[in-house]
């Protein structure tokens, strides 16, 4: 049987029945490897390396010493934590499970957008502080009949589009891998709300820079639940300071946790949540069910060669 190793946690971290399900099609072991050296010592003959959370051990220097490795799996949507360039050069396949968190992240993106537009955090704080009841300031946005621009058009973005459909919005998207994609500069100039859902790659790092922020409408709001480094944070803070855009609502930052003096963290026109978009009461069930399904697919592909 194909040897599968979970390197991010011991078996006790898995929901009941998960390990047994994997053992139905693979030789499965699990241990938390906190260093590359512990990975090599614990799973020297592994064929599939499975991880979630931060990458503590999957580095090229050690993978070079594991000649049996045929595939890397990171549960979740991002691949930026994996040594993808090394894997490509060595014929090692890389997988993830974007479907496992797509619905939840989409819900959070929608919640961030609506929270900003309706100024929920501000007025919740005002009500609890004894603010004059019924006094209204800063309600400068409306959702229905506006244009929503999606950067990236994968699982999460499509869920956002579906969820926002009830607001009778015009939705456009930019994705270089989708044939009917709108040009990014056009999307930014036409959208009232922009939601970012692309992966972090060398091509998307700093994608939303000062020039592109300058293309956005003066009252536009940008939402980011992808990766912090897709946006130039200093340029975004400058745009907010200048009133060049209306606001931002973000779940991710370049540095996590951010410095307490971060301009975005402290900015009155920026809502920030601490990278929690993927979590809900359904998270564990969806996350590990998708992981088991992907592992079965990977093992099947390896056995068919």
C-alpha positions, 0 to 999 in steps of 0.5 A: 500500500502507498505510504501516507504520512501526516506531518502536522499532527498526531493521530489524536488530532484527527476526528474519529474515524478519519485515520481508519478511513485512510487506512482503508486505502493506504499505509497511514501514520501520523506525527507532528514533525516540528523540524525538517530533521524530525520529518526525515527521522520519522517518515524516511520512506513516505510516498505522500506527505500531508500537512495542514497549518504552518509548514514546519518541515517540508523544505527542499533540503530534506525532501531531497533525502526522501526519494520515495516522495511522490506527492505533497498535500496541503489541506486548505486553499493555499499552496504558498506554504509548500516548496512548489518550485522544488516539487515541479522540478522533481516531478512531485505532484502538489495538491490542496483542498480548496473546496474544504473551506470555500463556503466558509471563507466566502461567507466571511468575505460577504460578512466583511463586506456587509459589515463595512457597508452597514458600519456594523462594528462602528455602530455596535461600539457606539450603541454600547458607549451611549451614543445618541440613539438614531444619530447617523453618520458615515452611511455612505454605501449601498449594496443592491444594484452596484458592481462587485468585482472578484479577483480570482474566480475559483471555488471561493469567488463563485460562492461569493457570487452566488451568495451576493446574487440576492442583491441584484448586483452586477458581478464581474471577475478577473482570472487569467485562467478563465476565458471570459475574464474581465481585464483587471484594470477595467474591473478595478475602475468599474467595481464598487466593491472588490473582493480578492480570492486569488492565490499568492504566487510570484505573479500575484504578490503585490498585485494590488499596488498603488497604481491599481488602487488609483484606478478604483472608484473614490468610494470603493471598498476592497475585501481581502480574504486570500493572502495579505501579500497580494495587496501592497499594504502601505499603498492601501493605507496611503489610499485610505488616508487620502480618501482615494477609496472608501475603505477596506475589510481584511482577514489577512495581512502580510505579517501575522500577527501584525504589529500593533501599530500597523497602519491598517490595523489602526485605520478607522476605515479598515475592518480587520479580523485575525485570519479566521475566515475558514472557521465555523462549526462545520470546519472540521467535518468539511476540512477532514472529509475533503482531505480524506477524499483528496488522499484517496485520489492521490493514492489512486493516481500513484497506484495507477502508474 
